[in-house]
Amino acid sequence: METFYPFLNPKDVTMKCKPLAILALFACVSSMALAQQADTLQKIRASGAITIGHRDSSIPFSYVVGGAEPVGFAIDLCMRVVDAVKGRLNMPALKINYVSVTSANRIPLVQNGTVDLECGSTTNSKLRQEQVAFSPNYIMVGVSAAVKRSSGIDSLSDVGGKTLVTTAGTTSIPLLRQYKKTEHVEVKEIFGKDHSDSFLMLASDRAVAFVMDDVLLAGQIASSQNPKDYKILPDVLRQEPYAIMLRKNDPEFKDLVDKTVTKVMTTGQINQLYDKWFTSPIPPNKVNLNFPMTSATRDLYKSPNDKGI
């Protein structure tokens, strides 16, 4: 089968690979293809489209309502980046493609070029920075747990011998295991494919607690049939920053993303976006998360940075 490498100039391949034997030629072409794959702006210009990776149920960051295009705080922030890309490339009619991603596949889909910007609820960690790049952090969250008020559970120390759920592929998993090891708590772990699936396990009593980022827990609770039936425990396993994810080794695209997100923060536009999604009624049920901005998040907006935990 013939192999096609988009964005490669055949003359460049010939000039750079001419002295090589056939196997070396293949290696040369492959390395050039990988190098050029990182040039996101060139990829977007050639295809006429930018691809946004979104989540289906990461309320209020990135979620789908009624089968329509995704909405949320992270989506709004990414649309500012899309506008900047349109301006840079002089492509006002640039097409936007959406790809649903999960906690488990989001990093590979960014790495292999399927997704240009991952606009979900992704923690910016030093470990992940070995695989992908991040925009300036746009919120600080605390990893905690949601339980039913009727459960009698008031802290994580009360969950010994019980079943906890968290979402596959998230940073909550190693944090939960470290807590178990440190506090000598024995629990059974089960995993949801996404946050709504994990919350359903809590709601249906397959688990007594859902361990996840506090604001995501607030989103699931607010969107549930009986929000008053649930509470978020005061325990905080760790504070984590969220950021937009993009490919590594693409300094031009990262610079555009960084400058765009930083401008939204330093001009105060971020405050309007925050109020829209965290302290106002949001779709689909017009519930209000009542999640005021924390001092840690406010500090991010004063001094934008892409530091990972």
C-alpha distance (Angstrom), angle and dihedral (degrees) to the residues before:
residue distance angle dihedral
M1 . . .
E2 3.79 . .
T3 3.79 114.4 .
F4 3.80 117.3 -140.0
Y5 3.80 121.2 -160.0
P6 3.81 110.9 -165.1
F7 3.81 119.7 -141.4
L8 3.85 92.6 22.0
N9 3.78 117.1 126.5
P10 3.84 107.6 -139.3
K11 3.82 90.1 -143.6
D12 3.82 89.8 56.1
V13 3.78 90.6 51.3
T14 3.81 91.8 50.2
M15 3.79 94.2 46.7
K16 3.79 95.1 46.7
C17 3.81 99.0 38.3
K18 3.84 103.7 32.7
P19 3.83 97.5 105.5
L20 3.78 93.3 50.2
A21 3.79 129.7 96.5
I22 3.79 119.0 -116.0
L23 3.82 95.9 -89.7
A24 3.76 92.0 46.4
L25 3.80 88.6 47.4
F26 3.80 90.6 57.2
A27 3.80 90.7 49.0
C28 3.79 90.8 49.0
V29 3.80 93.7 50.6
S30 3.81 91.1 45.8
S31 3.79 93.0 51.6
M32 3.80 91.4 48.4
A33 3.80 90.3 50.0
L34 3.80 91.6 51.7
A35 3.80 91.5 46.9
Q36 3.79 92.5 51.6
Q37 3.80 92.8 43.9
A38 3.79 87.4 70.2
D39 3.83 90.1 61.4
T40 3.78 94.5 92.1
L41 3.80 96.8 173.9
Q42 3.80 90.7 53.4
K43 3.81 89.8 48.6
I44 3.80 91.5 50.1
R45 3.80 93.2 47.4
A46 3.80 92.4 50.0
S47 3.82 95.1 46.8
G48 3.79 97.3 38.2
A49 3.80 90.2 -133.4
I50 3.79 142.9 83.5
T51 3.80 119.4 -146.3
I52 3.79 120.7 -140.3
G53 3.79 120.4 -161.7
H54 3.80 110.9 -147.0
R55 3.79 139.3 176.0
D56 3.79 124.6 -120.7
S57 3.81 98.7 -142.7
S58 3.81 111.4 14.6
I59 3.79 94.5 124.1
P60 3.04 122.2 -139.0
F61 3.82 97.3 5.9
S62 3.77 104.1 53.1
Y63 3.78 126.0 -9.6
V64 3.79 143.6 135.2
V65 3.79 124.9 -114.6
G66 3.77 118.1 -160.7
G67 3.79 96.4 -22.6
A68 3.80 93.1 -60.3
E69 3.80 127.6 125.0
P70 3.82 114.6 -59.8
V71 3.79 120.7 -89.8
G72 3.78 135.0 -168.4
F73 3.78 147.7 98.6
A74 3.82 94.4 -67.1
I75 3.81 91.4 45.3
D76 3.81 91.5 53.1
L77 3.80 90.0 49.6
C78 3.80 91.5 49.1
M79 3.80 90.6 50.5
R80 3.79 87.5 61.9
V81 3.80 87.5 56.5
V82 3.80 90.7 47.9
D83 3.82 89.1 53.9
A84 3.80 89.3 51.3
V85 3.82 90.4 50.9
K86 3.80 90.5 50.6
G87 3.80 89.1 53.2
R88 3.80 95.5 45.5
L89 3.80 93.3 49.6
N90 3.83 95.1 35.4
M91 3.80 88.6 -125.4
P92 3.84 106.7 133.9
A93 3.81 90.8 167.1
L94 3.81 93.6 53.4
K95 3.81 109.7 152.8
I96 3.81 119.6 -125.2
N97 3.79 117.5 -145.4
Y98 3.79 120.3 -167.3
V99 3.80 124.9 -149.9
S100 3.80 121.9 -173.8
V101 3.81 111.1 -131.3
T102 3.79 134.2 -174.9
S103 3.78 133.6 -147.0
A104 3.80 87.9 -100.8
N105 3.82 101.0 49.9
R106 3.82 104.5 29.0
I107 3.82 96.2 94.5
P108 3.84 96.2 47.8
L109 3.81 91.1 47.6
V110 3.81 90.6 54.0
Q111 3.79 92.1 45.2
N112 3.80 96.0 50.4
G113 3.80 94.9 47.6
T114 3.80 98.3 -108.8
V115 3.81 90.5 117.2
D116 3.83 124.8 36.3
L117 3.81 98.0 -171.3
E118 3.80 124.7 18.8
C119 3.78 106.0 -149.9
G120 3.78 106.3 -177.7
S121 3.78 135.4 92.6
T122 3.79 102.0 -59.6
T123 3.79 124.3 158.9
N124 3.79 115.2 -131.0
S125 3.80 104.2 -132.1
K126 3.80 132.4 168.8
L127 3.79 89.3 -123.5
R128 3.80 91.7 55.5
Q129 3.80 90.7 46.0
E130 3.79 86.8 69.4
Q131 3.81 87.2 66.4
V132 3.81 106.8 28.7
A133 3.80 142.0 10.9
F134 3.80 128.9 -114.9
S135 3.77 138.7 -147.9
P136 3.80 120.2 -127.4
N137 3.80 108.8 -61.4
Y138 3.80 112.3 -94.6
I139 3.83 103.8 -168.7
M140 3.80 141.7 10.4
V141 3.79 116.5 -136.1
G142 3.79 134.4 -177.3
V143 3.80 121.8 -130.2
S144 3.81 107.7 -129.8
A145 3.81 139.1 134.6
A146 3.79 138.1 -99.5
V147 3.80 121.3 -142.2
K148 3.76 137.8 171.6
R149 3.79 113.1 -93.1
S150 3.80 88.4 -131.2
S151 3.82 91.9 58.4
G152 3.80 95.3 81.8
I153 3.81 89.3 -132.4
D154 3.80 112.9 137.5
S155 3.82 100.5 164.9
L156 3.78 140.4 9.2
S157 3.78 88.7 -97.9
D158 3.82 87.0 71.7
V159 3.82 95.8 61.6
G160 3.80 99.5 77.2
G161 3.80 112.4 138.8
K162 3.81 92.8 10.4
T163 3.80 135.1 108.7
L164 3.80 120.4 -100.0
V165 3.79 127.2 -171.1
T166 3.79 130.6 -151.9
T167 3.79 133.6 164.0
A168 3.80 119.4 -87.9
G169 3.80 115.6 -108.3
T170 3.81 97.3 20.5
T171 3.79 131.6 123.5
S172 3.81 88.7 -116.7
I173 3.80 90.5 79.2
P174 3.83 98.5 66.2
L175 3.81 90.1 39.2
L176 3.78 90.9 54.0
R177 3.80 91.5 48.2
Q178 3.78 91.8 48.5
Y179 3.81 89.6 50.8
K180 3.80 90.3 51.1
K181 3.79 90.6 50.5
T182 3.79 95.8 45.3
E183 3.80 97.1 42.5
H184 3.83 94.7 36.3
V185 3.80 90.3 -125.2
E186 3.80 117.8 157.7
V187 3.80 113.8 -150.6
K188 3.78 137.3 153.0
E189 3.81 116.2 -117.2
I190 3.79 125.4 -146.9
F191 3.80 126.4 175.0
G192 3.78 135.5 -138.8
K193 3.80 121.4 -150.2
D194 3.81 90.0 -130.3
H195 3.79 137.7 -2.0
S196 3.80 95.8 -87.8
D197 3.80 89.8 51.5
S198 3.81 90.7 50.4
F199 3.79 92.0 48.6
L200 3.80 90.3 49.8
M201 3.80 88.6 57.7
L202 3.80 88.7 54.9
A203 3.80 92.9 45.2
S204 3.81 92.2 49.5
D205 3.83 92.4 47.5
R206 3.79 95.1 -115.0
A207 3.81 84.7 124.6
V208 3.80 131.9 23.7
A209 3.80 95.3 -146.6
F210 3.81 138.4 25.6
V211 3.82 110.7 -147.2
M212 3.79 111.7 -153.3
D213 3.80 145.0 113.0
D214 3.79 110.7 -48.6
V215 3.80 96.9 -124.0
L216 3.81 91.7 50.3
L217 3.78 88.9 50.2
A218 3.80 89.1 50.6
G219 3.80 89.4 52.1
Q220 3.80 93.2 51.4
I221 3.80 92.6 46.0
A222 3.80 93.6 47.8
S223 3.80 90.7 50.8
S224 3.81 94.9 47.1
Q225 3.81 124.5 102.7
N226 3.82 92.8 -110.2
P227 3.82 110.5 24.5
K228 3.81 92.1 174.3
D229 3.81 89.7 65.1
Y230 3.82 91.9 71.2
K231 3.78 139.9 59.6
I232 3.81 137.5 -176.5
L233 3.79 115.7 -122.0
P234 3.82 118.8 -121.4
D235 3.83 92.0 -125.0
V236 3.81 114.5 108.7
L237 3.80 114.9 -165.2
R238 3.81 93.6 -172.5
Q239 3.80 143.4 -23.2
E240 3.81 111.7 -116.0
P241 3.82 134.8 -173.8
Y242 3.81 122.9 -134.7
A243 3.80 122.3 -147.2
I244 3.79 141.9 165.9
M245 3.79 111.1 -91.6
L246 3.83 124.8 -136.4
R247 3.79 138.7 159.3
K248 3.78 122.6 -69.0
N249 3.80 125.0 -117.3
D250 3.79 95.7 32.2
P251 3.81 103.1 113.4
E252 3.82 96.1 170.3
F253 3.79 94.5 54.9
K254 3.80 93.4 40.9
D255 3.80 90.3 51.3
L256 3.81 89.8 53.6
V257 3.82 91.9 48.1
D258 3.81 92.9 45.8
K259 3.80 94.8 48.8
T260 3.80 92.3 46.7
V261 3.81 95.7 49.6
T262 3.80 91.9 42.3
K263 3.81 90.8 52.8
V264 3.81 91.2 51.7
M265 3.80 88.3 53.5
T266 3.79 101.8 41.9
T267 3.82 94.2 45.4
G268 3.80 91.6 53.0
Q269 3.81 94.8 -115.7
I270 3.80 88.1 122.2
N271 3.82 90.2 66.9
Q272 3.81 91.0 61.5
L273 3.80 91.3 48.6
Y274 3.80 90.8 48.5
D275 3.81 93.2 50.3
K276 3.81 90.2 48.0
W277 3.81 93.8 57.5
F278 3.81 106.5 26.2
T279 3.81 108.0 33.0
S280 3.82 102.9 27.0
P281 3.82 134.8 64.5
I282 3.81 110.6 -79.7
P283 3.80 133.5 -167.1
P284 2.90 143.7 -56.3
N285 3.81 99.1 23.7
K286 3.80 99.1 14.7
V287 3.79 92.2 -117.9
N288 3.78 121.5 159.9
L289 3.82 117.1 -134.8
N290 3.82 90.3 -158.8
F291 3.79 89.2 -150.9
P292 3.82 106.4 151.9
M293 3.78 119.8 -156.2
T294 3.80 112.2 -89.2
S295 3.80 124.5 -135.6
A296 3.83 89.2 -112.6
T297 3.80 91.3 57.0
R298 3.80 91.5 43.9
D299 3.81 89.0 54.6
L300 3.82 89.9 55.0
Y301 3.78 90.2 57.9
K302 3.79 92.3 49.6
S303 3.81 92.8 52.0
P304 3.83 110.3 20.2
N305 3.81 113.8 -153.6
D306 3.80 140.8 156.0
K307 3.80 97.6 -136.6
G308 3.80 114.0 148.8
I309 3.77 127.0 -146.6
